[in-house]
Amino acid sequence: MKKSIAILSALAIGMITQPVFAQDTSEAKASVASQEASTYTQDEITQSAAKFFGKSSEKVGMAVQKIFKDQGEPVGYIQGSEVAGAIGFGLRYGDGTLVMKDGTTQKVYWQGPSVGFDTGGNASKVFTLVYKLNNPAAIYRRYPGVEGAAFFIAGISVTYQQAEGVVLAPMRTGVGLRAGANAGYTAYSKKRRINPF
């Protein structure tokens, strides 16, 4: 009798826990689907950037393709404008809007110094792909970068900046003349700052 009760109890526990495991699996799948849905596709970024820059999707697509090959799908992007200039020592100021895949938007300002073999000035439209940013408020920090490491595709310059796991890939196109290489950082802030440091 005791054996029968033990067997029935084991069967009952097995039947109760089976749906729970099934539910855990479906929740895991939903979580993966949610993560996949929280990034932009290459086509979405190409269309948004082409519209922003006023260039053909084909030209912008070449630059976007290179970034996607290097970094994958972004969780957001910043679209804005900036002015920059240098005579050995340089300064950069810009502002724009951070747009996350989940629809969150917020104003962003950036500024930063640079030093190097760099002369000239320029005004640019900037479309920055944002990676591994779980909390939009975490965008506000300094991001080191090397401008001399920029590559040019279809008239668009692209650089990479990284800090504490977050990667930014600014794409720039604009007017002006600036030549050379420099190293520095870009600080993103909630408010406009005159002091680039």
C-alpha positions as CSV (number, residue, x, y, z in Angstrom):
1,M,0.0,0.0,0.0
2,K,2.8,2.4,0.9
3,K,4.6,1.5,-2.4
4,S,1.4,2.4,-4.3
5,I,1.0,5.7,-2.6
6,A,4.7,6.6,-3.3
7,I,4.3,5.7,-7.0
8,L,1.1,7.7,-7.3
9,S,2.7,10.7,-5.5
10,A,5.7,10.6,-7.9
11,L,3.4,10.5,-10.9
12,A,1.4,13.4,-9.6
13,I,4.5,15.5,-8.9
14,G,5.7,14.6,-12.4
15,M,2.5,15.8,-14.0
16,I,2.4,19.0,-12.0
17,T,6.0,19.9,-12.8
18,Q,5.9,19.1,-16.5
19,P,3.8,22.1,-17.5
20,V,6.0,24.3,-15.3
21,F,9.1,23.2,-17.3
22,A,7.1,23.8,-20.5
23,Q,6.2,27.3,-19.3
24,D,9.9,28.0,-18.5
25,T,10.9,27.0,-22.0
26,S,8.3,29.2,-23.6
27,E,9.3,32.1,-21.4
28,A,12.9,31.6,-22.4
29,K,11.9,31.6,-26.1
30,A,9.8,34.7,-25.6
31,S,12.8,36.4,-23.9
32,V,15.1,35.5,-26.8
33,A,12.4,36.8,-29.2
34,S,12.2,40.0,-27.2
35,Q,16.0,40.5,-27.3
36,E,15.9,40.0,-31.1
37,A,13.1,42.5,-31.4
38,S,15.0,45.1,-29.4
39,T,17.7,45.7,-32.1
40,Y,17.5,47.4,-35.4
41,T,18.0,45.5,-38.6
42,Q,20.4,46.5,-41.3
43,D,17.6,47.6,-43.6
44,E,16.0,49.8,-40.9
45,I,19.3,51.6,-40.1
46,T,20.1,52.0,-43.8
47,Q,16.7,53.6,-44.5
48,S,16.8,55.9,-41.4
49,A,20.4,57.0,-42.1
50,A,19.8,57.6,-45.8
51,K,16.8,59.7,-45.0
52,F,18.8,61.7,-42.4
53,F,21.8,62.3,-44.6
54,G,19.8,62.9,-47.7
55,K,21.9,60.3,-49.6
56,S,20.9,57.3,-51.6
57,S,20.2,54.1,-49.7
58,E,22.9,52.4,-51.8
59,K,25.7,54.7,-50.7
60,V,24.7,54.8,-47.0
61,G,24.2,51.0,-47.2
62,M,27.8,50.4,-47.9
63,A,28.9,52.2,-44.7
64,V,26.1,50.5,-42.7
65,Q,27.1,47.1,-44.0
66,K,30.7,47.5,-42.8
67,I,29.5,48.5,-39.3
68,F,27.0,45.6,-39.1
69,K,29.8,43.2,-40.2
70,D,32.0,44.5,-37.3
71,Q,29.4,45.1,-34.6
72,G,26.1,43.4,-35.4
73,E,22.7,44.9,-34.8
74,P,22.5,48.1,-32.7
75,V,19.9,48.7,-29.9
76,G,19.6,52.4,-30.9
77,Y,21.0,55.3,-32.8
78,I,21.7,59.0,-32.3
79,Q,21.0,61.5,-35.0
80,G,22.3,65.0,-34.8
81,S,24.9,67.6,-35.9
82,E,28.2,68.9,-34.7
83,V,31.0,71.4,-35.4
84,A,34.6,70.6,-34.9
85,G,38.0,72.3,-35.5
86,A,41.6,71.8,-34.7
87,I,45.1,73.3,-35.1
88,G,47.0,70.5,-33.3
89,F,44.6,70.8,-30.4
90,G,40.9,70.3,-31.4
91,L,37.4,70.7,-30.0
92,R,34.1,69.1,-31.0
93,Y,30.6,70.1,-30.0
94,G,27.3,68.4,-31.0
95,D,23.8,67.6,-30.1
96,G,21.1,65.1,-31.2
97,T,18.5,62.7,-30.2
98,L,19.0,59.1,-28.9
99,V,16.4,56.8,-30.4
100,M,16.1,53.3,-28.9
101,K,14.4,50.4,-30.6
102,D,11.8,50.2,-27.9
103,G,10.7,53.8,-28.8
104,T,12.5,55.6,-25.9
105,T,14.0,58.9,-27.1
106,Q,16.1,61.5,-25.2
107,K,18.2,64.5,-25.9
108,V,21.9,64.1,-26.0
109,Y,24.8,66.6,-26.1
110,W,28.4,65.8,-26.7
111,Q,31.7,67.6,-26.6
112,G,35.4,66.7,-26.4
113,P,39.0,67.6,-26.9
114,S,41.5,66.0,-29.2
115,V,45.2,66.3,-29.8
116,G,47.4,65.2,-32.7
117,F,48.5,66.0,-36.3
118,D,45.2,67.6,-37.2
119,T,44.3,70.9,-38.8
120,G,41.0,72.4,-40.1
121,G,37.4,72.7,-39.3
122,N,34.1,71.1,-40.3
123,A,30.3,71.0,-39.7
124,S,28.8,67.5,-39.9
125,K,25.6,65.6,-39.8
126,V,26.1,62.7,-37.4
127,F,24.3,59.4,-37.3
128,T,25.7,57.2,-34.5
129,L,24.9,53.5,-34.1
130,V,24.6,52.5,-30.4
131,Y,25.5,49.0,-29.1
132,K,25.1,47.2,-25.8
133,L,23.4,50.1,-24.1
134,N,20.9,48.4,-21.7
135,N,19.9,51.7,-20.0
136,P,19.5,54.9,-22.1
137,A,20.8,57.0,-19.1
138,A,24.1,55.1,-19.3
139,I,24.9,56.9,-22.6
140,Y,26.1,59.9,-20.5
141,R,29.9,59.2,-20.1
142,R,33.2,59.7,-21.8
143,Y,34.1,57.5,-24.9
144,P,37.7,57.4,-26.1
145,G,38.3,57.3,-29.8
146,V,41.0,57.7,-32.4
147,E,39.9,59.9,-35.3
148,G,42.8,58.8,-37.4
149,A,41.3,55.3,-37.4
150,A,38.3,56.6,-39.3
151,F,37.5,54.8,-42.6
152,F,35.6,56.5,-45.5
153,I,32.9,54.8,-47.5
154,A,30.8,56.6,-50.1
155,G,31.7,60.0,-48.6
156,I,30.8,58.9,-45.1
157,S,33.4,58.7,-42.3
158,V,33.0,56.1,-39.6
159,T,34.8,55.7,-36.3
160,Y,34.3,53.5,-33.2
161,Q,34.2,54.7,-29.6
162,Q,34.0,52.3,-26.6
163,A,33.5,52.6,-22.8
164,E,32.5,50.0,-20.2
165,G,31.2,47.6,-22.9
166,V,29.1,50.2,-24.8
167,V,30.2,50.8,-28.4
168,L,29.3,53.8,-30.5
169,A,29.8,54.0,-34.2
170,P,29.5,57.6,-35.4
171,M,28.9,58.1,-39.2
172,R,29.6,61.6,-40.3
173,T,29.1,63.6,-43.5
174,G,29.4,67.3,-43.9
175,V,31.2,70.4,-45.2
176,G,34.6,71.7,-44.3
177,L,38.2,70.7,-44.6
178,R,40.1,68.8,-41.9
179,A,43.1,66.5,-42.4
180,G,45.3,64.5,-40.2
181,A,44.9,62.1,-37.2
182,N,44.1,62.8,-33.6
183,A,43.2,61.1,-30.4
184,G,40.9,62.2,-27.7
185,Y,37.5,61.4,-26.2
186,T,33.9,62.4,-26.6
187,A,31.8,63.1,-23.5
188,Y,28.0,62.7,-23.8
189,S,25.9,64.8,-21.4
190,K,22.3,65.6,-20.6
191,K,22.9,69.4,-21.0
192,R,25.1,71.4,-23.3
193,R,28.5,72.1,-21.8
194,I,31.0,74.8,-22.9
195,N,33.8,73.1,-21.1
196,P,34.9,70.1,-23.3
197,F,36.6,68.4,-20.4
